[in-house]
Amino acid sequence: MAAKKPRRRPARPEDIYELRRVRDPQISPDGNLVAYAQAHTDRAKDRAIEQIWIAPVSGEHSPREFTRGPSTHSPRWSPGGDSLLFVSNRGEGNQLYVAPLDGGDARPITTGPGTPTGPQWSPDGKSVVFVRSVGPRRGREASESNAPLVVKNLYYRFDGFGLFDARRRHLFVVNVESGKERQLTSGDWHDSQPSWSPDGKWIAFSADRSRRRWSQGFRSDLWLVPAKGGKARRLTRERGDAQGPEFSPDGSEVAFVGHEHEDRSAGRNYALYTVPLRGSTVPRPVIADFDRSISPAPSGRPFVWTPDGTGLVFLAGDRGTVPIWRVERASGAAKKIVDGNFQAGSVALTPDAKRVVFTSSWSSAFPEVMCASLRRERSQITLSTANRTLRERVALGRTERIQYRGDDGLELEAFVLYPPDHKKSRRSPTVLEIHGGPHGMHPATFNIMRTQALAGAGFVVLLPNPRGSTSYGEGFERACIGDWGGGDYRDLMAGVDALVEAKVANPDQLYLSGYSYGGYMSSWTVGQTNRFRAAAIGAPITDLMSGLGTDDIPRYNIESMGGPPETAFELYHERSPLTHIRRVRTPVLLLHWEGDLRCPIGQSEQFFAGLKLLGRKVEFVRYPGGSHGVRSPSQDVDYAERELAWFDAHAPKTSQKSS
């Protein structure tokens, strides 16, 4: 008699330690294998470690771990498919390594200072182009670390990076056999994202070399430089942004993701463009009548050419999901080719164009690498086994999409995450979870285990997409510009009302949570209503005036508010949560990282001090180090545990979380 499988339990905060993430899938030249990076938590070192795994695209065999030991990422197949290039820290800092596919030791091909990023093989397999920072590093000696930093530019620091110094990112080419390196670009700017032309003669890259580069932010052009060295030539026309260049198969043009607006602002769609190598510098949109934004795919590639050059396969958000699309170059018509309840994070296409490989995540599914046939419907298979153990051990709550209307009749959507044992016959305690951005969207899959831990503890989690959210079209996304805390706030409350009216949410057991812009909206909400029993507010902006310039993206925030403070003082004042702090009666838990440059910790300090002086119930959790988006695994677990404990501490005394 076969042994029974152990019953799966609900998610807990400590499951954050066990969650494994996958990114950057790369298909071998023969189309039979996929290499990808898989991250797990090293609890002793309290940090994530990545390794390269290889899986057959057919799914017939289990994946195998290709690298072990020091953290390794950015796998790239050699043109012959017999070896893998990757970045690893195996000695004096990160370097590029090459390892044979059939076994044997990896050997370094770079030795210089600074971490190489964005490596790409030359078509003949003899060289690799990569990006490295060069120039003097600030604070190397004691006297230098005590020297002042003279700031002359608007953008002089960046969250997760810190203060800029004299280092600049530039392109290098290294000979794979000899290890001889040569610097390909130079100058007082940053060059990145190199891509070889099919004939190996040219390298396209992204850079902002304009005179206004240090005051613009979020802009760049495409450039072209001879692979042998020489003067770089600009391909685009100094408007907007151009990212991720990829040559067409015939080498006649370069495709990229970007826009042509001077105000990157706030809510503009990113589109697919092409620009020819010769002639016009006017980018041509690839897709006709497509009101969706191309996903930037920070963990891999957002688009890829079809092998015959007749189309492109790409990622674009659509109503909370990120499906895979194809556009035909001749017609400009786009259609979904792989759809469903998932968010793709990177895409790769087999050489025969019959299958697509992508990373997939969802609020009710663990991240994995997937493969789908483009010839048969519903043919998705899972290639990786990153979260097999968690899947066998933990029961995830299901996610459901709902529609409702705002107070002005606007059609809105939200996702509802239910506890695994949810019973429709009873109302449940409910957490309103507000996403960041404001141009983000739910489900926010990067924090899947935190929201699943809430569901595992018995909470229904409401994940709304109010006006301002991406994946619903540019008009919807820009609807919150100059109106933070206005229509978006009313949309959130309408979502709560919809769950109460549907008898899902218990109106006496409502809780509030949000991070970044979600932190702003949460701190705004507690100053507008007392309907929530408790709020957990992460990294908020609470004073729009003092937030401007103390953050790392001042121009973006001016565009988001519809203008600078001197022309919109009343708006900045009225829409600051700090202005309405006397109305706050909700118990508030503030959580913030001291290293956050995007939403500086002073914003929480002001809100905490203001509430304390008023005698309100408030606690403030300061996490050392970190940044707005990066922190240690133990801090992530602590955040989730404290949030749950705060909500439990403010539950009705006679309630057991349900009624």
LUMVEXZA-365721 format. One record per residue (C-alpha): residue number from 1; residue in three letters; y, z, x. Coordinates in steps of 0.25 Angstrom, whole numbers. Layout:
% residues N
  resi  resn      y      z      x
   NUM   ala      Y      Z      X
...
***
This chain:
% residues 659
  resi  resn      y      z      x
     1   met      0      0      0
     2   ala     13     -4      6
     3   ala     23      7      9
     4   lys     35      8      0
     5   lys     49      4      6
     6   pro     58     16      7
     7   arg     68     17     -3
     8   arg     82     12      1
     9   arg     93     22      1
    10   pro    108     20     -2
    11   ala    118     17      9
    12   arg    124     28     17
    13   pro    136     28     27
    14   glu    127     30     39
    15   asp    121     16     36
    16   ile    133     10     42
    17   tyr    126     14     55
    18   glu    114      5     52
    19   leu    121     -7     46
    20   arg    120    -19     55
    21   arg    130    -31     55
    22   val    127    -45     59
    23   arg    137    -56     63
    24   asp    139    -69     70
    25   pro    127    -77     67
    26   gln    125    -89     77
    27   ile    114   -100     74
    28   ser    106   -106     86
    29   pro    109   -121     89
    30   asp     95   -124     83
    31   gly     98   -116     70
    32   asn     86   -107     71
    33   leu     92    -94     76
    34   val    104    -86     73
    35   ala    110    -76     82
    36   tyr    119    -65     77
    37   ala    125    -51     81
    38   gln    120    -39     74
    39   ala    127    -25     75
    40   his    121    -12     74
    41   thr    127      2     76
    42   asp    124     10     89
    43   arg    126     24     84
    44   ala    125     30     97
    45   lys    137     22    102
    46   asp    143     22     88
    47   arg    146      7     88
    48   ala    140     -6     84
    49   ile    131    -14     93
    50   glu    128    -29     91
    51   gln    116    -37     95
    52   ile    112    -52     94
    53   trp    101    -55     85
    54   ile     94    -68     83
    55   ala     87    -73     70
    56   pro     80    -86     66
    57   val     88    -93     55
    58   ser     75    -96     47
    59   gly     74    -81     45
    60   glu     59    -82     49
    61   his     59    -71     59
    62   ser     67    -58     61
    63   pro     79    -58     70
    64   arg     78    -53     84
    65   glu     88    -45     92
    66   phe     93    -54    104
    67   thr    102    -44    111
    68   arg    101    -29    113
    69   gly    109    -18    120
    70   pro    124    -20    121
    71   ser    132    -26    110
    72   thr    130    -41    109
    73   his    137    -51     99
    74   ser    142    -65     98
    75   pro    129    -73     99
    76   arg    131    -88    102
    77   trp    120    -98    104
    78   ser    120   -107    116
    79   pro    120   -122    112
    80   gly    106   -123    116
    81   gly    101   -111    108
    82   asp     94   -105    120
    83   ser    103    -93    122
    84   leu    113    -84    116
    85   leu    127    -80    120
    86   phe    133    -67    116
    87   val    143    -56    119
    88   ser    138    -43    125
    89   asn    142    -30    132
    90   arg    131    -29    143
    91   gly    139    -25    155
    92   glu    154    -25    158
    93   gly    159    -28    144
    94   asn    156    -39    134
    95   gln    152    -52    140
    96   leu    145    -65    136
    97   tyr    130    -66    138
    98   val    120    -77    136
    99   ala    105    -74    133
   100   pro     93    -83    132
   101   leu     87    -84    118
   102   asp     73    -83    123
   103   gly     75    -70    131
   104   gly     81    -66    144
   105   asp     93    -58    148
   106   ala    107    -61    143
   107   arg    117    -65    154
   108   pro    132    -63    154
   109   ile    140    -76    155
   110   thr    154    -69    156
   111   thr    158    -57    164
   112   gly    173    -56    163
   113   pro    181    -45    156
   114   gly    183    -44    141
   115   thr    174    -47    130
   116   pro    171    -62    127
   117   thr    171    -66    112
   118   gly    169    -78    104
   119   pro    159    -85    114
   120   gln    155   -100    111
   121   trp    145   -109    119
   122   ser    150   -122    124
   123   pro    142   -134    117
   124   asp    135   -136    130
   125   gly    131   -122    132
   126   lys    137   -121    146
   127   ser    149   -112    142
   128   val    154   -102    133
   129   val    168   -100    128
   130   phe    173    -86    124
   131   val    185    -77    122
   132   arg    189    -66    131
   133   ser    202    -57    133
   134   val    209    -58    146
   135   gly    221    -52    152
   136   pro    225    -38    156
   137   arg    220    -26    147
   138   arg    230    -16    143
   139   gly    227     -1    148
   140   arg    217     -4    159
   141   glu    224      6    168
   142   ala    230     19    166
   143   ser    244     14    168
   144   glu    242      2    159
   145   ser    236     11    148
   146   asn    249     19    148
   147   ala    258      7    149
   148   pro    266      3    136
   149   leu    262     -9    127
   150   val    274    -18    125
   151   val    272    -24    111
   152   lys    279    -37    108
   153   asn    270    -44     98
   154   leu    267    -40     83
   155   tyr    252    -41     86
   156   tyr    249    -32     97
   157   arg    236    -25     93
   158   phe    224    -27     84
   159   asp    215    -18     77
   160   gly    202    -16     84
   161   phe    208    -22     97
   162   gly    220    -13    100
   163   leu    233    -17    107
   164   phe    233    -31    113
   165   asp    235    -32    128
   166   ala    237    -43    137
   167   arg    223    -48    135
   168   arg    221    -61    128
   169   arg    209    -68    122
   170   his    206    -81    129
   171   leu    194    -92    130
   172   phe    185    -92    141
   173   val    173   -101    145
   174   val    161    -96    153
   175   asn    150   -105    159
   176   val    137    -99    154
   177   glu    129   -102    167
   178   ser    140    -97    177
   179   gly    148    -87    169
   180   lys    160    -93    175
   181   glu    172    -91    165
   182   arg    185    -98    163
   183   gln    197    -94    154
   184   leu    200   -106    144
   185   thr    212   -101    137
   186   ser    224    -91    141
   187   gly    238    -87    136
   188   asp    244    -75    129
   189   trp    236    -77    116
   190   his    222    -75    111
   191   asp    212    -86    110
   192   ser    199    -84    103
   193   gln    187    -91     95
   194   pro    183   -102    104
   195   ser    175   -114     99
   196   trp    169   -126    108
   197   ser    170   -140    103
   198   pro    157   -147    102
   199   asp    159   -155    114
   200   gly    163   -143    122
   201   lys    176   -148    126
   202   trp    185   -139    118
   203   ile    186   -125    113
   204   ala    194   -121    101
   205   phe    199   -107     99
   206   ser    209    -99     90
   207   ala    221    -93     96
   208   asp    236    -89     92
   209   arg    244    -95    103
   210   ser    257    -96     95
   211   arg    270    -90     99
   212   arg    269    -80     88
   213   arg    255    -76     90
   214   trp    258    -61     92
   215   ser    266    -60     79
   216   gln    257    -68     70
   217   gly    243    -62     69
   218   phe    232    -69     62
   219   arg    235    -83     67
   220   ser    229    -93     77
   221   asp    227   -107     80
   222   leu    215   -116     85
   223   trp    216   -120     99
   224   leu    208   -130    108
   225   val    206   -129    123
   226   pro    197   -138    132
   227   ala    184   -131    136
   228   lys    187   -134    150
   229   gly    201   -128    150
   230   gly    215   -132    147
   231   lys    226   -131    137
   232   ala    223   -126    123
   233   arg    228   -135    111
   234   arg    231   -129     97
   235   leu    223   -135     86
   236   thr    230   -129     74
   237   arg    245   -127     71
   238   glu    249   -113     72
   239   arg    248   -109     58
   240   gly    239    -98     52
   241   asp    226    -95     59
   242   ala    214   -102     65
   243   gln    201    -95     68
   244   gly    186    -99     72
   245   pro    187   -113     77
   246   glu    174   -121     76
   247   phe    173   -136     81
   248   ser    168   -146     71
   249   pro    154   -152     76
   250   asp    161   -165     80
   251   gly    172   -157     88
   252   ser    183   -164     81
   253   glu    189   -152     74
   254   val    189   -137     73
   255   ala    187   -129     61
   256   phe    193   -115     59
   257   val    196   -104     50
   258   gly    211   -101     47
   259   his    223   -103     39
   260   glu    237   -109     41
   261   his    246    -98     35
   262   glu    256    -91     43
   263   asp    254    -78     35
   264   arg    239    -76     38
   265   ser    241    -65     28
   266   ala    236    -60     21
   267   gly    226    -67     12
   268   arg    226    -81     17
   269   asn    213    -89     16
   270   tyr    207    -93     29
   271   ala    202   -108     28
   272   leu    193   -117     36
   273   tyr    201   -128     44
   274   thr    198   -139     54
   275   val    208   -145     64
   276   pro    205   -157     73
   277   leu    204   -156     88
   278   arg    214   -168     89
   279   gly    226   -171     80
   280   ser    231   -163     69
   281   thr    233   -148     71
   282   val    233   -146     55
   283   pro    221   -138     51
   284   arg    213   -144     40
   285   pro    207   -135     29
   286   val    192   -138     28
   287   ile    190   -133     14
   288   ala    197   -138      1
   289   asp    202   -128    -10
   290   phe    195   -116     -4
   291   asp    202   -103     -8
   292   arg    193    -94      1
   293   ser    195    -88     15
   294   ile    186    -92     26
   295   ser    180    -79     31
   296   pro    184    -76     45
   297   ala    170    -72     49
   298   pro    173    -62     60
   299   ser    158    -60     63
   300   gly    155    -74     65
   301   arg    159    -88     60
   302   pro    166    -91     47
   303   phe    162   -106     47
   304   val    154   -116     54
   305   trp    154   -132     54
   306   thr    142   -139     49
   307   pro    134   -146     60
   308   asp    138   -160     55
   309   gly    153   -156     54
   310   thr    154   -159     39
   311   gly    157   -145     34
   312   leu    159   -131     38
   313   val    151   -118     33
   314   phe    160   -106     32
   315   leu    162    -92     26
   316   ala    173    -89     15
   317   gly    174    -77      6
   318   asp    172    -79     -9
   319   arg    174    -67    -18
   320   gly    169    -56     -9
   321   thr    158    -65     -3
   322   val    158    -73     10
   323   pro    148    -85      7
   324   ile    146    -97     16
   325   trp    153   -110     12
   326   arg    152   -125     17
   327   val    164   -135     17
   328   glu    162   -150     18
   329   arg    172   -156     27
   330   ala    174   -169     19
   331   ser    177   -162      6
   332   gly    182   -149     10
   333   ala    173   -143     -1
   334   ala    167   -129      1
   335   lys    155   -123     -5
   336   lys    147   -110     -4
   337   ile    134   -113      3
   338   val    129    -98      4
   339   asp    134    -89     -6
   340   gly    131    -75    -12
   341   asn    134    -60    -10
   342   phe    137    -59      5
   343   gln    148    -61     15
   344   ala    145    -70     26
   345   gly    151    -66     39
   346   ser    147    -78     48
   347   val    141    -91     46
   348   ala    132   -101     55
   349   leu    125   -114     51
   350   thr    112   -119     57
   351   pro    113   -133     64
   352   asp    106   -140     53
   353   ala    116   -134     43
   354   lys    105   -129     34
   355   arg    107   -114     35
   356   val    118   -105     37
   357   val    118    -91     44
   358   phe    128    -80     41
   359   thr    130    -65     41
   360   ser    130    -59     27
   361   ser    134    -46     22
   362   trp    137    -40      8
   363   ser    141    -26      2
   364   ser    126    -25     -3
   365   ala    119    -32      9
   366   phe    118    -29     23
   367   pro    123    -39     34
   368   glu    113    -49     39
   369   val    113    -63     45
   370   met    108    -73     34
   371   cys    104    -88     33
   372   ala    105    -97     21
   373   ser    100   -111     19
   374   leu    110   -121     15
   375   arg     99   -130      9
   376   arg     93   -119     -1
   377   glu    100   -109    -10
   378   arg     98    -94     -9
   379   ser     91    -96      5
   380   gln     97    -85     12
   381   ile     89    -77     22
   382   thr     92    -65     31
   383   leu     91    -68     46
   384   ser     95    -54     52
   385   thr     89    -40     50
   386   ala    101    -32     54
   387   asn    101    -23     42
   388   arg     86    -24     38
   389   thr     84     -9     40
   390   leu     96     -5     32
   391   arg     92    -14     21
   392   glu     79     -7     20
   393   arg     85      6     20
   394   val     97      6     12
   395   ala     99      1     -2
   396   leu    113     -6     -4
   397   gly    121     -5    -17
   398   arg    123    -19    -24
   399   thr    136    -26    -25
   400   glu    141    -32    -37
   401   arg    153    -41    -40
   402   ile    163    -38    -51
   403   gln    175    -46    -57
   404   tyr    187    -39    -64
   405   arg    201    -42    -66
   406   gly    214    -36    -60
   407   asp    225    -30    -69
   408   asp    232    -44    -68
   409   gly    219    -52    -72
   410   leu    216    -56    -58
   411   glu    201    -58    -57
   412   leu    195    -48    -46
   413   glu    181    -45    -40
   414   ala    175    -33    -34
   415   phe    161    -29    -29
   416   val    154    -17    -33
   417   leu    144    -10    -24
   418   tyr    134     -1    -32
   419   pro    126     10    -27
   420   pro    111      6    -25
   421   asp    107     15    -37
   422   his    118     11    -46
   423   lys    116     13    -61
   424   lys    125      5    -70
   425   ser    124     15    -81
   426   arg    133     25    -73
   427   arg    147     25    -67
   428   ser    147     27    -52
   429   pro    158     33    -42
   430   thr    165     21    -37
   431   val    172     17    -24
   432   leu    183      7    -24
   433   glu    182      1    -10
   434   ile    194     -8     -6
   435   his    192    -18      5
   436   gly    202    -21     16
   437   gly    210    -33     19
   438   pro    217    -34     10
   439   his    210    -47     11
   440   gly    196    -42     12
   441   met    186    -43      2
   442   his    174    -35     -4
   443   pro    163    -33     -2
   444   ala    168    -29     12
   445   thr    154    -30     19
   446   phe    158    -24     32
   447   asn    157    -10     26
   448   ile    145    -12     18
   449   met    138      1     22
   450   arg    150     10     18
   451   thr    151      4      4
   452   gln    136      4      3
   453   ala    137     19      7
   454   leu    146     22     -5
   455   ala    137     14    -14
   456   gly    125     22     -8
   457   ala    132     35    -11
   458   gly    133     31    -26
   459   phe    147     24    -27
   460   val    150     11    -33
   461   val    159      3    -23
   462   leu    169     -6    -29
   463   leu    173    -17    -19
   464   pro    185    -25    -26
   465   asn    192    -37    -21
   466   pro    206    -36    -26
   467   arg    217    -46    -24
   468   gly    219    -48     -9
   469   ser    204    -49     -6
   470   thr    199    -61      1
   471   ser    188    -71     -4
   472   tyr    195    -74    -18
   473   gly    205    -84    -13
   474   glu    218    -84     -6
   475   gly    227    -81    -18
   476   phe    218    -68    -22
   477   glu    218    -64     -7
   478   arg    233    -65     -6
   479   ala    236    -58    -19
   480   cys    238    -44    -13
   481   ile    249    -49     -3
   482   gly    261    -41     -4
   483   asp    254    -33    -15
   484   trp    245    -23     -8
   485   gly    242    -12    -18
   486   gly    246    -20    -30
   487   gly    236    -30    -36
   488   asp    225    -27    -27
   489   tyr    226    -12    -31
   490   arg    225    -15    -45
   491   asp    213    -25    -43
   492   leu    206    -13    -36
   493   met    209     -4    -48
   494   ala    204    -15    -58
   495   gly    191    -15    -50
   496   val    189      0    -52
   497   asp    193     -1    -66
   498   ala    182    -13    -68
   499   leu    171     -4    -62
   500   val    175      8    -71
   501   glu    176     -1    -83
   502   ala    162     -6    -80
   503   lys    157      8    -79
   504   val    153      7    -65
   505   ala    163     16    -59
   506   asn    166     30    -63
   507   pro    181     31    -65
   508   asp    180     46    -60
   509   gln    173     43    -47
   510   leu    181     32    -41
   511   tyr    183     32    -25
   512   leu    192     23    -16
   513   ser    189     17     -2
   514   gly    196      6      6
   515   tyr    198      2     21
   516   ser    210     -5     27
   517   tyr    217    -13     16
   518   gly    207     -5      7
   519   gly    212      7     13
   520   tyr    227      3     10
   521   met    222      0     -5
   522   ser    215     14     -5
   523   ser    227     22     -1
   524   trp    235     13    -10
   525   thr    226     16    -22
   526   val    225     31    -21
   527   gly    241     31    -22
   528   gln    240     23    -35
   529   thr    228     29    -42
   530   asn    220     42    -43
   531   arg    208     36    -49
   532   phe    200     37    -36
   533   arg    193     51    -32
   534   ala    194     48    -17
   535   ala    198     37     -7
   536   ala    193     34      6
   537   ile    204     26     13
   538   gly    201     18     26
   539   ala    212     13     36
   540   pro    223     11     25
   541   ile    237      6     26
   542   thr    245     16     19
   543   asp    259     13     23
   544   leu    262     -2     23
   545   met    275      0     31
   546   ser    270      8     43
   547   gly    257      0     43
   548   leu    265    -12     46
   549   gly    265    -14     62
   550   thr    256     -2     64
   551   asp    245    -11     61
   552   asp    240    -23     69
   553   ile    243    -34     59
   554   pro    257    -32     54
   555   arg    259    -47     50
   556   tyr    247    -47     41
   557   asn    252    -35     34
   558   ile    265    -40     32
   559   glu    259    -53     26
   560   ser    250    -44     17
   561   met    262    -37     11
   562   gly    270    -49      9
   563   gly    281    -47     19
   564   pro    286    -37     30
   565   pro    291    -23     26
   566   glu    306    -26     27
   567   thr    304    -36     15
   568   ala    294    -29      7
   569   phe    297    -14     10
   570   glu    295     -9     -5
   571   leu    282    -16     -5
   572   tyr    277    -10      8
   573   his    282      4      3
   574   glu    276      3    -11
   575   arg    263     -3     -7
   576   ser    260      8      4
   577   pro    250     18      0
   578   leu    258     29      7
   579   thr    269     27     -3
   580   his    261     32    -14
   581   ile    254     43     -7
   582   arg    259     54    -17
   583   arg    251     48    -28
   584   val    238     50    -20
   585   arg    228     60    -26
   586   thr    215     53    -22
   587   pro    208     60    -10
   588   val    209     51      2
   589   leu    200     49     14
   590   leu    207     41     25
   591   leu    199     35     36
   592   his    205     27     47
   593   trp    202     23     62
   594   glu    212     27     72
   595   gly    211     14     79
   596   asp    214      6     67
   597   leu    226     -4     70
   598   arg    225    -12     57
   599   cys    228      0     48
   600   pro    233     10     57
   601   ile    228     24     55
   602   gly    242     29     53
   603   gln    241     23     39
   604   ser    230     34     36
   605   glu    238     44     43
   606   gln    250     42     34
   607   phe    242     42     21
   608   phe    234     55     26
   609   ala    247     63     30
   610   gly    253     59     17
   611   leu    242     63      8
   612   lys    240     76     16
   613   leu    255     79     14
   614   leu    253     77     -1
   615   gly    241     87     -1
   616   arg    232     76     -5
   617   lys    217     75     -2
   618   val    215     67     10
   619   glu    207     66     23
   620   phe    209     57     35
   621   val    198     52     44
   622   arg    202     46     57
   623   tyr    192     38     65
   624   pro    195     37     80
   625   gly    195     23     86
   626   gly    191     11     78
   627   ser    199      1     72
   628   his    202     -5     58
   629   gly    189    -12     58
   630   val    180     -6     69
   631   arg    175      8     71
   632   ser    162     15     75
   633   pro    150     15     66
   634   ser    150     31     65
   635   gln    165     29     60
   636   asp    160     19     49
   637   val    149     29     45
   638   asp    159     41     45
   639   tyr    169     33     36
   640   ala    158     30     26
   641   glu    153     44     25
   642   arg    167     50     24
   643   glu    171     40     13
   644   leu    158     44      5
   645   ala    161     59      7
   646   trp    175     58      3
   647   phe    171     51    -10
   648   asp    160     61    -13
   649   ala    169     73    -10
   650   his    178     68    -21
   651   ala    168     65    -31
   652   pro    169     72    -45
   653   lys    162     86    -43
   654   thr    153     84    -55
   655   ser    149     70    -51
   656   gln    137     65    -43
   657   lys    144     51    -41
   658   ser    140     45    -54
   659   ser    142     48    -69
***
